[in-house]
């Protein structure tokens, strides 16, 4: 059986319920988010607050603003 998406025959019901949830940890005391996906969600994206981290840039130590983004996705087909 060929899925509807592959033959370009999706019904409106199959397109209307999927969601992506975006969350921010800026005002939270936690530093990471691990998404729990409940149907009809397909992904959860979590944004951490900006922190300044040391890194090597062009052979020199530099302090740069860093933003951690965490993605949890549903792998079901």
N, CA, C and O atoms as a Maestro MAE file, in Angstrom:
{
 s_m_m2io_version
 :::
 2.0.0
}

f_m_ct {
 s_m_title
 :::
 protein
 m_atom[308] {
  # First column is atom index #
  i_m_mmod_type
  r_m_x_coord
  r_m_y_coord
  r_m_z_coord
  i_m_residue_number
  s_m_chain_name
  s_m_pdb_residue_name
  s_m_pdb_atom_name
  i_m_atomic_number
  :::
  1 25 0.838 -1.177 0.000 1 A "UNK " " N  " 7
  2 3 0.000 0.000 0.000 1 A "UNK " " CA " 6
  3 2 0.888 1.247 0.000 1 A "UNK " " C  " 6
  4 15 1.773 1.354 0.849 1 A "UNK " " O  " 8
  5 25 0.688 2.163 -0.895 2 A "UNK " " N  " 7
  6 3 1.480 3.377 -1.018 2 A "UNK " " CA " 6
  7 2 0.839 4.469 -0.152 2 A "UNK " " C  " 6
  8 15 -0.359 4.723 -0.270 2 A "UNK " " O  " 8
  9 25 1.645 5.130 0.733 3 A "UNK " " N  " 7
  10 3 1.080 6.214 1.557 3 A "UNK " " CA " 6
  11 2 0.521 7.332 0.683 3 A "UNK " " C  " 6
  12 15 1.012 7.588 -0.416 3 A "UNK " " O  " 8
  13 25 -0.506 7.985 1.192 4 A "UNK " " N  " 7
  14 3 -1.158 9.064 0.443 4 A "UNK " " CA " 6
  15 2 -0.199 10.182 0.065 4 A "UNK " " C  " 6
  16 15 -0.320 10.749 -1.020 4 A "UNK " " O  " 8
  17 25 0.750 10.512 0.932 5 A "UNK " " N  " 7
  18 3 1.661 11.622 0.655 5 A "UNK " " CA " 6
  19 2 2.530 11.348 -0.569 5 A "UNK " " C  " 6
  20 15 2.851 12.274 -1.314 5 A "UNK " " O  " 8
  21 25 2.906 10.117 -0.784 6 A "UNK " " N  " 7
  22 3 3.777 9.789 -1.919 6 A "UNK " " CA " 6
  23 2 3.074 9.911 -3.260 6 A "UNK " " C  " 6
  24 15 3.719 10.150 -4.281 6 A "UNK " " O  " 8
  25 25 1.782 9.753 -3.266 7 A "UNK " " N  " 7
  26 3 1.040 9.874 -4.526 7 A "UNK " " CA " 6
  27 2 0.266 11.191 -4.586 7 A "UNK " " C  " 6
  28 15 -0.616 11.370 -5.425 7 A "UNK " " O  " 8
  29 25 0.617 12.118 -3.673 8 A "UNK " " N  " 7
  30 3 0.017 13.459 -3.630 8 A "UNK " " CA " 6
  31 2 -1.504 13.437 -3.507 8 A "UNK " " C  " 6
  32 15 -2.196 14.208 -4.172 8 A "UNK " " O  " 8
  33 25 -2.013 12.563 -2.667 9 A "UNK " " N  " 7
  34 3 -3.456 12.424 -2.471 9 A "UNK " " CA " 6
  35 2 -3.832 12.569 -0.994 9 A "UNK " " C  " 6
  36 15 -4.692 11.836 -0.505 9 A "UNK " " O  " 8
  37 25 -3.199 13.505 -0.278 10 A "UNK " " N  " 7
  38 3 -3.531 13.699 1.128 10 A "UNK " " CA " 6
  39 2 -4.907 14.332 1.276 10 A "UNK " " C  " 6
  40 15 -5.292 15.203 0.497 10 A "UNK " " O  " 8
  41 25 -5.637 13.882 2.285 11 A "UNK " " N  " 7
  42 3 -6.928 14.470 2.605 11 A "UNK " " CA " 6
  43 2 -6.726 15.615 3.587 11 A "UNK " " C  " 6
  44 15 -5.719 15.641 4.294 11 A "UNK " " O  " 8
  45 25 -7.643 16.549 3.647 12 A "UNK " " N  " 7
  46 3 -7.500 17.700 4.539 12 A "UNK " " CA " 6
  47 2 -7.397 17.258 5.992 12 A "UNK " " C  " 6
  48 15 -6.699 17.909 6.770 12 A "UNK " " O  " 8
  49 25 -8.058 16.191 6.382 13 A "UNK " " N  " 7
  50 3 -7.982 15.682 7.745 13 A "UNK " " CA " 6
  51 2 -6.553 15.263 8.085 13 A "UNK " " C  " 6
  52 15 -6.128 15.416 9.230 13 A "UNK " " O  " 8
  53 25 -5.812 14.744 7.121 14 A "UNK " " N  " 7
  54 3 -4.443 14.299 7.358 14 A "UNK " " CA " 6
  55 2 -3.459 15.466 7.461 14 A "UNK " " C  " 6
  56 15 -2.316 15.262 7.871 14 A "UNK " " O  " 8
  57 25 -3.863 16.655 7.109 15 A "UNK " " N  " 7
  58 3 -2.987 17.823 7.146 15 A "UNK " " CA " 6
  59 2 -3.286 18.774 8.291 15 A "UNK " " C  " 6
  60 15 -2.476 19.657 8.573 15 A "UNK " " O  " 8
  61 25 -4.407 18.626 8.952 16 A "UNK " " N  " 7
  62 3 -4.878 19.676 9.847 16 A "UNK " " CA " 6
  63 2 -4.472 19.534 11.302 16 A "UNK " " C  " 6
  64 15 -4.653 20.493 12.053 16 A "UNK " " O  " 8
  65 25 -3.944 18.426 11.749 17 A "UNK " " N  " 7
  66 3 -3.759 18.256 13.177 17 A "UNK " " CA " 6
  67 2 -2.315 18.251 13.673 17 A "UNK " " C  " 6
  68 15 -2.097 18.400 14.875 17 A "UNK " " O  " 8
  69 25 -1.355 18.092 12.829 18 A "UNK " " N  " 7
  70 3 0.028 18.035 13.290 18 A "UNK " " CA " 6
  71 2 0.489 19.395 13.790 18 A "UNK " " C  " 6
  72 15 0.171 20.428 13.202 18 A "UNK " " O  " 8
  73 25 1.245 19.380 14.888 19 A "UNK " " N  " 7
  74 3 1.734 20.631 15.461 19 A "UNK " " CA " 6
  75 2 3.188 20.489 15.889 19 A "UNK " " C  " 6
  76 15 3.685 19.390 16.132 19 A "UNK " " O  " 8
  77 25 3.847 21.628 15.971 20 A "UNK " " N  " 7
  78 3 5.179 21.714 16.557 20 A "UNK " " CA " 6
  79 2 5.064 22.655 17.745 20 A "UNK " " C  " 6
  80 15 4.564 23.772 17.608 20 A "UNK " " O  " 8
  81 25 5.522 22.216 18.905 21 A "UNK " " N  " 7
  82 3 5.471 23.026 20.106 21 A "UNK " " CA " 6
  83 2 6.829 23.680 20.326 21 A "UNK " " C  " 6
  84 15 7.864 23.019 20.234 21 A "UNK " " O  " 8
  85 25 6.824 24.972 20.616 22 A "UNK " " N  " 7
  86 3 8.047 25.706 20.901 22 A "UNK " " CA " 6
  87 2 7.996 26.157 22.350 22 A "UNK " " C  " 6
  88 15 6.997 26.718 22.801 22 A "UNK " " O  " 8
  89 25 9.084 25.907 23.080 23 A "UNK " " N  " 7
  90 3 9.151 26.301 24.477 23 A "UNK " " CA " 6
  91 2 10.439 27.067 24.725 23 A "UNK " " C  " 6
  92 15 11.435 26.874 24.027 23 A "UNK " " O  " 8
  93 25 10.411 27.923 25.710 24 A "UNK " " N  " 7
  94 3 11.574 28.737 26.049 24 A "UNK " " CA " 6
  95 2 11.931 28.515 27.508 24 A "UNK " " C  " 6
  96 15 11.052 28.422 28.365 24 A "UNK " " O  " 8
  97 25 13.224 28.431 27.785 25 A "UNK " " N  " 7
  98 3 13.686 28.233 29.154 25 A "UNK " " CA " 6
  99 2 14.259 29.503 29.753 25 A "UNK " " C  " 6
  100 15 14.931 29.449 30.784 25 A "UNK " " O  " 8
  101 25 14.012 30.627 29.139 26 A "UNK " " N  " 7
  102 3 14.627 31.890 29.552 26 A "UNK " " CA " 6
  103 2 14.291 32.235 30.994 26 A "UNK " " C  " 6
  104 15 15.178 32.645 31.743 26 A "UNK " " O  " 8
  105 25 13.058 32.086 31.399 27 A "UNK " " N  " 7
  106 3 12.649 32.459 32.757 27 A "UNK " " CA " 6
  107 2 12.522 31.254 33.680 27 A "UNK " " C  " 6
  108 15 11.827 31.320 34.694 27 A "UNK " " O  " 8
  109 25 13.178 30.172 33.343 28 A "UNK " " N  " 7
  110 3 13.083 28.943 34.113 28 A "UNK " " CA " 6
  111 2 14.385 28.694 34.870 28 A "UNK " " C  " 6
  112 15 15.435 29.228 34.511 28 A "UNK " " O  " 8
  113 25 14.308 27.878 35.920 29 A "UNK " " N  " 7
  114 3 15.514 27.516 36.661 29 A "UNK " " CA " 6
  115 2 16.200 26.297 36.067 29 A "UNK " " C  " 6
  116 15 17.299 25.943 36.495 29 A "UNK " " O  " 8
  117 25 15.579 25.651 35.094 30 A "UNK " " N  " 7
  118 3 16.192 24.501 34.431 30 A "UNK " " CA " 6
  119 2 17.083 24.977 33.294 30 A "UNK " " C  " 6
  120 15 16.947 26.101 32.810 30 A "UNK " " O  " 8
  121 25 17.992 24.111 32.877 31 A "UNK " " N  " 7
  122 3 18.881 24.498 31.789 31 A "UNK " " CA " 6
  123 2 18.724 23.626 30.549 31 A "UNK " " C  " 6
  124 15 19.387 23.868 29.540 31 A "UNK " " O  " 8
  125 25 17.866 22.625 30.605 32 A "UNK " " N  " 7
  126 3 17.618 21.777 29.442 32 A "UNK " " CA " 6
  127 2 16.147 21.365 29.426 32 A "UNK " " C  " 6
  128 15 15.484 21.306 30.461 32 A "UNK " " O  " 8
  129 25 15.663 21.086 28.227 33 A "UNK " " N  " 7
  130 3 14.308 20.579 28.095 33 A "UNK " " CA " 6
  131 2 14.367 19.302 27.254 33 A "UNK " " C  " 6
  132 15 15.064 19.249 26.241 33 A "UNK " " O  " 8
  133 25 13.648 18.301 27.675 34 A "UNK " " N  " 7
  134 3 13.530 17.065 26.916 34 A "UNK " " CA " 6
  135 2 12.049 16.874 26.635 34 A "UNK " " C  " 6
  136 15 11.254 16.639 27.545 34 A "UNK " " O  " 8
  137 25 11.695 16.977 25.377 35 A "UNK " " N  " 7
  138 3 10.294 16.990 24.999 35 A "UNK " " CA " 6
  139 2 9.613 15.648 25.110 35 A "UNK " " C  " 6
  140 15 10.182 14.610 24.773 35 A "UNK " " O  " 8
  141 25 8.394 15.686 25.585 36 A "UNK " " N  " 7
  142 3 7.502 14.525 25.563 36 A "UNK " " CA " 6
  143 2 6.454 14.841 24.517 36 A "UNK " " C  " 6
  144 15 5.715 15.818 24.639 36 A "UNK " " O  " 8
  145 25 6.392 14.020 23.500 37 A "UNK " " N  " 7
  146 3 5.522 14.303 22.361 37 A "UNK " " CA " 6
  147 2 4.218 13.534 22.506 37 A "UNK " " C  " 6
  148 15 4.206 12.307 22.606 37 A "UNK " " O  " 8
  149 25 3.132 14.278 22.515 38 A "UNK " " N  " 7
  150 3 1.808 13.681 22.568 38 A "UNK " " CA " 6
  151 2 1.136 13.921 21.228 38 A "UNK " " C  " 6
  152 15 1.104 15.055 20.752 38 A "UNK " " O  " 8
  153 25 0.594 12.871 20.607 39 A "UNK " " N  " 7
  154 3 -0.090 13.069 19.325 39 A "UNK " " CA " 6
  155 2 -1.184 14.107 19.475 39 A "UNK " " C  " 6
  156 15 -1.877 14.096 20.492 39 A "UNK " " O  " 8
  157 25 -1.371 14.980 18.543 40 A "UNK " " N  " 7
  158 3 -0.845 15.017 17.183 40 A "UNK " " CA " 6
  159 2 0.445 15.822 17.020 40 A "UNK " " C  " 6
  160 15 0.796 16.177 15.895 40 A "UNK " " O  " 8
  161 25 1.163 16.121 18.114 41 A "UNK " " N  " 7
  162 3 2.425 16.828 17.968 41 A "UNK " " CA " 6
  163 2 3.398 15.987 17.148 41 A "UNK " " C  " 6
  164 15 3.365 14.757 17.188 41 A "UNK " " O  " 8
  165 25 4.263 16.670 16.406 42 A "UNK " " N  " 7
  166 3 5.301 15.968 15.661 42 A "UNK " " CA " 6
  167 2 6.684 16.343 16.163 42 A "UNK " " C  " 6
  168 15 7.650 15.634 15.880 42 A "UNK " " O  " 8
  169 25 6.805 17.450 16.907 43 A "UNK " " N  " 7
  170 3 8.106 17.860 17.433 43 A "UNK " " CA " 6
  171 2 7.930 18.871 18.557 43 A "UNK " " C  " 6
  172 15 6.919 19.566 18.654 43 A "UNK " " O  " 8
  173 25 8.959 18.926 19.407 44 A "UNK " " N  " 7
  174 3 9.054 19.939 20.450 44 A "UNK " " CA " 6
  175 2 10.425 20.585 20.295 44 A "UNK " " C  " 6
  176 15 11.439 19.890 20.226 44 A "UNK " " O  " 8
  177 25 10.456 21.921 20.241 45 A "UNK " " N  " 7
  178 3 11.709 22.654 20.124 45 A "UNK " " CA " 6
  179 2 11.859 23.504 21.372 45 A "UNK " " C  " 6
  180 15 10.976 24.293 21.708 45 A "UNK " " O  " 8
  181 25 12.992 23.339 22.062 46 A "UNK " " N  " 7
  182 3 13.249 24.096 23.276 46 A "UNK " " CA " 6
  183 2 14.423 25.041 23.093 46 A "UNK " " C  " 6
  184 15 15.477 24.635 22.603 46 A "UNK " " O  " 8
  185 25 14.250 26.303 23.485 47 A "UNK " " N  " 7
  186 3 15.303 27.302 23.393 47 A "UNK " " CA " 6
  187 2 15.784 27.654 24.792 47 A "UNK " " C  " 6
  188 15 14.987 27.985 25.670 47 A "UNK " " O  " 8
  189 25 17.087 27.580 24.988 48 A "UNK " " N  " 7
  190 3 17.703 27.959 26.246 48 A "UNK " " CA " 6
  191 2 17.977 29.456 26.223 48 A "UNK " " C  " 6
  192 15 17.845 30.089 25.176 48 A "UNK " " O  " 8
  193 25 18.352 30.028 27.351 49 A "UNK " " N  " 7
  194 3 18.737 31.440 27.359 49 A "UNK " " CA " 6
  195 2 20.164 31.585 26.815 49 A "UNK " " C  " 6
  196 15 20.927 30.619 26.791 49 A "UNK " " O  " 8
  197 25 20.507 32.772 26.389 50 A "UNK " " N  " 7
  198 3 21.834 33.034 25.836 50 A "UNK " " CA " 6
  199 2 22.835 33.094 26.979 50 A "UNK " " C  " 6
  200 15 22.632 33.807 27.962 50 A "UNK " " O  " 8
  201 25 23.916 32.338 26.839 51 A "UNK " " N  " 7
  202 3 25.014 32.377 27.800 51 A "UNK " " CA " 6
  203 2 26.297 32.679 27.049 51 A "UNK " " C  " 6
  204 15 26.379 32.475 25.837 51 A "UNK " " O  " 8
  205 25 27.288 33.160 27.760 52 A "UNK " " N  " 7
  206 3 28.580 33.457 27.143 52 A "UNK " " CA " 6
  207 2 29.543 32.329 27.465 52 A "UNK " " C  " 6
  208 15 29.802 32.030 28.630 52 A "UNK " " O  " 8
  209 25 30.074 31.701 26.412 53 A "UNK " " N  " 7
  210 3 30.917 30.518 26.545 53 A "UNK " " CA " 6
  211 2 32.271 30.755 25.884 53 A "UNK " " C  " 6
  212 15 32.350 31.438 24.863 53 A "UNK " " O  " 8
  213 25 33.346 30.192 26.463 54 A "UNK " " N  " 7
  214 3 34.649 30.293 25.806 54 A "UNK " " CA " 6
  215 2 34.720 29.317 24.634 54 A "UNK " " C  " 6
  216 15 34.201 28.203 24.706 54 A "UNK " " O  " 8
  217 25 35.371 29.752 23.551 55 A "UNK " " N  " 7
  218 3 35.615 28.874 22.416 55 A "UNK " " CA " 6
  219 2 36.833 29.380 21.655 55 A "UNK " " C  " 6
  220 15 37.251 30.526 21.816 55 A "UNK " " O  " 8
  221 25 37.393 28.510 20.828 56 A "UNK " " N  " 7
  222 3 38.546 28.885 20.019 56 A "UNK " " CA " 6
  223 2 38.039 29.408 18.684 56 A "UNK " " C  " 6
  224 15 37.296 28.726 17.978 56 A "UNK " " O  " 8
  225 25 38.452 30.630 18.345 57 A "UNK " " N  " 7
  226 3 38.049 31.260 17.091 57 A "UNK " " CA " 6
  227 2 39.298 31.797 16.411 57 A "UNK " " C  " 6
  228 15 39.968 32.680 16.945 57 A "UNK " " O  " 8
  229 25 39.613 31.269 15.238 58 A "UNK " " N  " 7
  230 3 40.799 31.648 14.469 58 A "UNK " " CA " 6
  231 2 42.074 31.521 15.299 58 A "UNK " " C  " 6
  232 15 42.944 32.390 15.261 58 A "UNK " " O  " 8
  233 25 42.167 30.430 16.044 59 A "UNK " " N  " 7
  234 3 43.357 30.138 16.825 59 A "UNK " " CA " 6
  235 2 43.474 30.891 18.135 59 A "UNK " " C  " 6
  236 15 44.479 30.749 18.832 59 A "UNK " " O  " 8
  237 25 42.488 31.681 18.486 60 A "UNK " " N  " 7
  238 3 42.536 32.445 19.726 60 A "UNK " " CA " 6
  239 2 41.316 32.125 20.589 60 A "UNK " " C  " 6
  240 15 40.244 31.798 20.080 60 A "UNK " " O  " 8
  241 25 41.503 32.227 21.892 61 A "UNK " " N  " 7
  242 3 40.404 32.010 22.814 61 A "UNK " " CA " 6
  243 2 39.487 33.229 22.795 61 A "UNK " " C  " 6
  244 15 39.948 34.364 22.919 61 A "UNK " " O  " 8
  245 25 38.200 32.991 22.641 62 A "UNK " " N  " 7
  246 3 37.231 34.081 22.577 62 A "UNK " " CA " 6
  247 2 36.011 33.721 23.422 62 A "UNK " " C  " 6
  248 15 35.719 32.546 23.643 62 A "UNK " " O  " 8
  249 25 35.322 34.723 23.877 63 A "UNK " " N  " 7
  250 3 34.059 34.536 24.599 63 A "UNK " " CA " 6
  251 2 32.944 34.945 23.644 63 A "UNK " " C  " 6
  252 15 32.920 36.076 23.158 63 A "UNK " " O  " 8
  253 25 32.022 34.026 23.377 64 A "UNK " " N  " 7
  254 3 30.955 34.273 22.414 64 A "UNK " " CA " 6
  255 2 29.599 33.933 23.023 64 A "UNK " " C  " 6
  256 15 29.496 33.032 23.855 64 A "UNK " " O  " 8
  257 25 28.563 34.653 22.609 65 A "UNK " " N  " 7
  258 3 27.211 34.285 23.065 65 A "UNK " " CA " 6
  259 2 26.777 32.987 22.397 65 A "UNK " " C  " 6
  260 15 26.958 32.809 21.193 65 A "UNK " " O  " 8
  261 25 26.212 32.097 23.173 66 A "UNK " " N  " 7
  262 3 25.778 30.794 22.675 66 A "UNK " " CA " 6
  263 2 24.312 30.579 23.050 66 A "UNK " " C  " 6
  264 15 23.860 31.006 24.112 66 A "UNK " " O  " 8
  265 25 23.594 29.922 22.175 67 A "UNK " " N  " 7
  266 3 22.192 29.583 22.413 67 A "UNK " " CA " 6
  267 2 22.030 28.102 22.135 67 A "UNK " " C  " 6
  268 15 22.336 27.635 21.037 67 A "UNK " " O  " 8
  269 25 21.553 27.365 23.118 68 A "UNK " " N  " 7
  270 3 21.324 25.942 22.939 68 A "UNK " " CA " 6
  271 2 19.886 25.720 22.501 68 A "UNK " " C  " 6
  272 15 18.951 26.242 23.108 68 A "UNK " " O  " 8
  273 25 19.719 24.930 21.428 69 A "UNK " " N  " 7
  274 3 18.399 24.582 20.903 69 A "UNK " " CA " 6
  275 2 18.277 23.068 20.948 69 A "UNK " " C  " 6
  276 15 19.154 22.353 20.463 69 A "UNK " " O  " 8
  277 25 17.194 22.584 21.528 70 A "UNK " " N  " 7
  278 3 16.973 21.145 21.653 70 A "UNK " " CA " 6
  279 2 15.729 20.771 20.852 70 A "UNK " " C  " 6
  280 15 14.676 21.395 20.987 70 A "UNK " " O  " 8
  281 25 15.868 19.745 20.019 71 A "UNK " " N  " 7
  282 3 14.763 19.288 19.177 71 A "UNK " " CA " 6
  283 2 14.431 17.849 19.532 71 A "UNK " " C  " 6
  284 15 15.311 16.988 19.542 71 A "UNK " " O  " 8
  285 25 13.175 17.589 19.821 72 A "UNK " " N  " 7
  286 3 12.675 16.224 20.022 72 A "UNK " " CA " 6
  287 2 11.641 16.001 18.921 72 A "UNK " " C  " 6
  288 15 10.682 16.762 18.793 72 A "UNK " " O  " 8
  289 25 11.846 14.958 18.136 73 A "UNK " " N  " 7
  290 3 10.945 14.697 17.010 73 A "UNK " " CA " 6
  291 2 10.351 13.304 17.059 73 A "UNK " " C  " 6
  292 15 10.934 12.384 17.631 73 A "UNK " " O  " 8
  293 25 9.200 13.164 16.461 74 A "UNK " " N  " 7
  294 3 8.510 11.883 16.375 74 A "UNK " " CA " 6
  295 2 8.977 11.183 15.112 74 A "UNK " " C  " 6
  296 15 8.863 11.734 14.017 74 A "UNK " " O  " 8
  297 25 9.505 9.968 15.256 75 A "UNK " " N  " 7
  298 3 10.080 9.256 14.114 75 A "UNK " " CA " 6
  299 2 9.074 8.350 13.395 75 A "UNK " " C  " 6
  300 15 9.431 7.701 12.412 75 A "UNK " " O  " 8
  301 25 7.855 8.297 13.857 76 A "UNK " " N  " 7
  302 3 6.871 7.412 13.218 76 A "UNK " " CA " 6
  303 2 6.591 7.860 11.792 76 A "UNK " " C  " 6
  304 15 6.606 9.053 11.490 76 A "UNK " " O  " 8
  305 25 6.340 6.906 10.932 77 A "UNK " " N  " 7
  306 3 6.009 7.238 9.532 77 A "UNK " " CA " 6
  307 2 4.571 6.954 9.237 77 A "UNK " " C  " 6
  308 15 4.116 7.171 8.114 77 A "UNK " " O  " 8
  :::
 }
 m_bond[307] {
  # First column is bond index #
  i_m_from
  i_m_to
  i_m_order
  :::
  1 1 2 1
  2 2 3 1
  3 3 4 2
  4 3 5 1
  5 5 6 1
  6 6 7 1
  7 7 8 2
  8 7 9 1
  9 9 10 1
  10 10 11 1
  11 11 12 2
  12 11 13 1
  13 13 14 1
  14 14 15 1
  15 15 16 2
  16 15 17 1
  17 17 18 1
  18 18 19 1
  19 19 20 2
  20 19 21 1
  21 21 22 1
  22 22 23 1
  23 23 24 2
  24 23 25 1
  25 25 26 1
  26 26 27 1
  27 27 28 2
  28 27 29 1
  29 29 30 1
  30 30 31 1
  31 31 32 2
  32 31 33 1
  33 33 34 1
  34 34 35 1
  35 35 36 2
  36 35 37 1
  37 37 38 1
  38 38 39 1
  39 39 40 2
  40 39 41 1
  41 41 42 1
  42 42 43 1
  43 43 44 2
  44 43 45 1
  45 45 46 1
  46 46 47 1
  47 47 48 2
  48 47 49 1
  49 49 50 1
  50 50 51 1
  51 51 52 2
  52 51 53 1
  53 53 54 1
  54 54 55 1
  55 55 56 2
  56 55 57 1
  57 57 58 1
  58 58 59 1
  59 59 60 2
  60 59 61 1
  61 61 62 1
  62 62 63 1
  63 63 64 2
  64 63 65 1
  65 65 66 1
  66 66 67 1
  67 67 68 2
  68 67 69 1
  69 69 70 1
  70 70 71 1
  71 71 72 2
  72 71 73 1
  73 73 74 1
  74 74 75 1
  75 75 76 2
  76 75 77 1
  77 77 78 1
  78 78 79 1
  79 79 80 2
  80 79 81 1
  81 81 82 1
  82 82 83 1
  83 83 84 2
  84 83 85 1
  85 85 86 1
  86 86 87 1
  87 87 88 2
  88 87 89 1
  89 89 90 1
  90 90 91 1
  91 91 92 2
  92 91 93 1
  93 93 94 1
  94 94 95 1
  95 95 96 2
  96 95 97 1
  97 97 98 1
  98 98 99 1
  99 99 100 2
  100 99 101 1
  101 101 102 1
  102 102 103 1
  103 103 104 2
  104 103 105 1
  105 105 106 1
  106 106 107 1
  107 107 108 2
  108 107 109 1
  109 109 110 1
  110 110 111 1
  111 111 112 2
  112 111 113 1
  113 113 114 1
  114 114 115 1
  115 115 116 2
  116 115 117 1
  117 117 118 1
  118 118 119 1
  119 119 120 2
  120 119 121 1
  121 121 122 1
  122 122 123 1
  123 123 124 2
  124 123 125 1
  125 125 126 1
  126 126 127 1
  127 127 128 2
  128 127 129 1
  129 129 130 1
  130 130 131 1
  131 131 132 2
  132 131 133 1
  133 133 134 1
  134 134 135 1
  135 135 136 2
  136 135 137 1
  137 137 138 1
  138 138 139 1
  139 139 140 2
  140 139 141 1
  141 141 142 1
  142 142 143 1
  143 143 144 2
  144 143 145 1
  145 145 146 1
  146 146 147 1
  147 147 148 2
  148 147 149 1
  149 149 150 1
  150 150 151 1
  151 151 152 2
  152 151 153 1
  153 153 154 1
  154 154 155 1
  155 155 156 2
  156 155 157 1
  157 157 158 1
  158 158 159 1
  159 159 160 2
  160 159 161 1
  161 161 162 1
  162 162 163 1
  163 163 164 2
  164 163 165 1
  165 165 166 1
  166 166 167 1
  167 167 168 2
  168 167 169 1
  169 169 170 1
  170 170 171 1
  171 171 172 2
  172 171 173 1
  173 173 174 1
  174 174 175 1
  175 175 176 2
  176 175 177 1
  177 177 178 1
  178 178 179 1
  179 179 180 2
  180 179 181 1
  181 181 182 1
  182 182 183 1
  183 183 184 2
  184 183 185 1
  185 185 186 1
  186 186 187 1
  187 187 188 2
  188 187 189 1
  189 189 190 1
  190 190 191 1
  191 191 192 2
  192 191 193 1
  193 193 194 1
  194 194 195 1
  195 195 196 2
  196 195 197 1
  197 197 198 1
  198 198 199 1
  199 199 200 2
  200 199 201 1
  201 201 202 1
  202 202 203 1
  203 203 204 2
  204 203 205 1
  205 205 206 1
  206 206 207 1
  207 207 208 2
  208 207 209 1
  209 209 210 1
  210 210 211 1
  211 211 212 2
  212 211 213 1
  213 213 214 1
  214 214 215 1
  215 215 216 2
  216 215 217 1
  217 217 218 1
  218 218 219 1
  219 219 220 2
  220 219 221 1
  221 221 222 1
  222 222 223 1
  223 223 224 2
  224 223 225 1
  225 225 226 1
  226 226 227 1
  227 227 228 2
  228 227 229 1
  229 229 230 1
  230 230 231 1
  231 231 232 2
  232 231 233 1
  233 233 234 1
  234 234 235 1
  235 235 236 2
  236 235 237 1
  237 237 238 1
  238 238 239 1
  239 239 240 2
  240 239 241 1
  241 241 242 1
  242 242 243 1
  243 243 244 2
  244 243 245 1
  245 245 246 1
  246 246 247 1
  247 247 248 2
  248 247 249 1
  249 249 250 1
  250 250 251 1
  251 251 252 2
  252 251 253 1
  253 253 254 1
  254 254 255 1
  255 255 256 2
  256 255 257 1
  257 257 258 1
  258 258 259 1
  259 259 260 2
  260 259 261 1
  261 261 262 1
  262 262 263 1
  263 263 264 2
  264 263 265 1
  265 265 266 1
  266 266 267 1
  267 267 268 2
  268 267 269 1
  269 269 270 1
  270 270 271 1
  271 271 272 2
  272 271 273 1
  273 273 274 1
  274 274 275 1
  275 275 276 2
  276 275 277 1
  277 277 278 1
  278 278 279 1
  279 279 280 2
  280 279 281 1
  281 281 282 1
  282 282 283 1
  283 283 284 2
  284 283 285 1
  285 285 286 1
  286 286 287 1
  287 287 288 2
  288 287 289 1
  289 289 290 1
  290 290 291 1
  291 291 292 2
  292 291 293 1
  293 293 294 1
  294 294 295 1
  295 295 296 2
  296 295 297 1
  297 297 298 1
  298 298 299 1
  299 299 300 2
  300 299 301 1
  301 301 302 1
  302 302 303 1
  303 303 304 2
  304 303 305 1
  305 305 306 1
  306 306 307 1
  307 307 308 2
  :::
 }
}
